Amino acid sequence: MQITIDLDDRRLEQAFRLFEIAQANRVDTATAYGEIAADLFFEWLLNERRFETMSQATEHTVAKVEEKLYPNDPPNPTKLYERYSLPLARARYLARILLARRSARWRDGARRELLARLSEKRADAEAAEAAGRFSQEFDCILSRPAYDEFQVLYEWARANPVANRPLAPPRVISTFVQEVTVRIRCQVILVVIDIINQRGA
């Protein structure tokens, strides 16, 4: 069901300034504020959430706001301290909690991206391996998180051989801001794809 909520202009303006919301993003942010408020209200009304202390309630509310408004930003203790008037020690603790939650989600996204990029090379890698061209390499452009995930899986494959394939180390060809171009041998592409599929992307 879709409903319309009237939000107080004065409070909205204060929140926009507090959260440093750009003019172009204010309509979407106001919508997000309404969704957060409704979600918190129904959690309370339906007894979905009950907290033993105000600290627990604050932690839950801050986490919900941060996840809604800043889903892709690394949690920053200083920002949490400024936005929510938290004690600095509490802000640092919450930043660690939020980072742990987001790291799991970011890794899932990075793994899906990695699988998609490697799968684009799969047919050619299989053909190269079948023809005995074991040194043939392919260039893949990956985001930084996807490249980090690739490194983790490659090192795991080296330490825990899962196939009778030589796993020559990949080579970084270039980097640009948040992108890495890495040159990967056909066997490594196929092994890493297998690992991701076994673990579930």
N, C-alpha and C positions, 0 to 999 in steps of 0.2 A: 504494500500500500504506500502511495506517495502522498505526503502532506507538506504543507507550507508552514514554515515557522518564521515569525517576525522576531528579529534580533535587535536589541537596543543599539542604536547608532553610536551613542557615546561609548558604550562598553566595547563595541566592535573596533572603534578607532583606537581605544587604549590597547586592545589586544594586538591590533595590527602594528602599532608602534613597539610594543613589548617584544613581539616576535619578529620584528623587522621584515614585515611582509611588503613586497613591492606592489605598487599600484596595479600592475597588470595581473597579479595573482590574487587580488583581494576577493573577487567574487567566488572563485573556487575555494579559497580559504574559509570564507564565511560559511559556505556549504559544509565544509569539513567540520567547522565548529559545531554546527547544528547536529551533524551526524554523531559526533563525539558525545554531545550533551544527551541526545536521545539514547545512545547506547548505554551510557553510565546510568541514566535514569531507569531503564528497563532492567539492567543488572540488579539494581537495588529493589525495584518494585517486585520482580519475580524471584527475589531471594537467590539469585544466581551467584552473587558475591557478597560475602560478609567478612569483615576484617576485625581482628582482635585489637588492633591499635591504629591510631591515626597515621603512624608512619607507614604501615602496610597499605592503607587506603591511598596515601599520597604517592607511594611507589607505583601502585597500579594505575592511578590517574595520569601521572607523568609519563609512564610507559605507553599508555594508550594515545596520549596527545603526540608524543614524539614519533610513534610508529605511523600515525595518520598524517602528520604534517611534514615529517622529515625521514621518510622510509629509507632513503639511500645515503643519508649523511652519517658519517661516523659519530657516535655520541661524544660530546665534548663536555667535560665537567664544568668548565667555565661558563658555557652557554646554559647548562642546566642550573647553575648557581644564579645566573642573572635572570633567567626566564621565570623561575619558580621560587625565588628567594629562599633557596635551600641552604642549610649549613654546607660549607665546602666539602667536609668529609662525607656527608650524605650524597652530595652531587657526584663525588668521585665513585662512591659505591654504586649508585644508580647507573653511571656511565659504564661501569664494568658489566652490570647485569644486562643492559641494553645491547652492549657490544657482543656478548655471548649469544644472545638471541638472534641478532642480525647476522652474525658470522655463519650460523647454520643455514639461514635462508640465502645468504650471498653465495655460499658454497654450492648449494643446490642449483642456483641460477648459473653459476660459472661452469658447473659440470654439464648442464644441459647445453650451454653454448659450445663448450669444448666438443661434445659429442656431435653437435650439428656441423661444426667446422671440419672435424676429422671425417665425418661420414661423407662429406663432399668429395673427399679424396679416396674413399674406400675402394671403389671399383678399379681405379688406376693403380692403387697400391696392391690389390689382389692380383691384378694382371702382371705387375712388375715382379712380384714374388713368384708367381707361377712360371714366369719366363726365366727365372734365375737371376734377375737384375736386382740383387739384394742391396746394392749400394745406391739405388735410385732414391732420390729425395724429393720432397714436395714442400712447397712454402705454404704455411698457414698463417693467417692474420688473426690474432687473438686479443681480446681485451686483457688487461692486467690480471683481473681475477681468474679468467679462464687459463691464462698462462701459468699462474701460480698453481692452479689445480692440476694442470698438465705436468708440471714439475713433480708434484707430490705423487701422482700416479706412476710417472716414469720411474722415479726412484724406488717406489714400492715394487714395480715389476723387475727392476734390476736386482733387488734384494730377495725377491720371492719369485724365481723363474716360473712362469706359467705356460711357457711354450718353448719348443726347441727352435728359437729364433735368436739371431744375434741382435742385441739391442744397443746399437751405436748411439752415442749421446747426440741429442739435437743441438743445433747451432742457431743462436740468435743472429738474425741478419740485420734487423733494424728495430729501433724503438721510436715511438712518437706519442708523446703525452700518455694516453691510456691504452695504446695499442703496441703489440709486440709482433713482429714478423719472425717466425721461427721455421727453420728448415729441418724437416723430420724424415728419417728413412722409412721406407714402406713397412718394414716389419714392426717398427715402433707404433706407427699409426694403427695397425691391425691389433696389436696387443693392447693398447690403451682403449680402443673401442670395445674390445672383449671385456676388459676390466670394468668399464663403466656399465656395460649391459648386465654384467653379472651382479653388480652392486645395486643397479637400478638408478637411472638418471633422474 
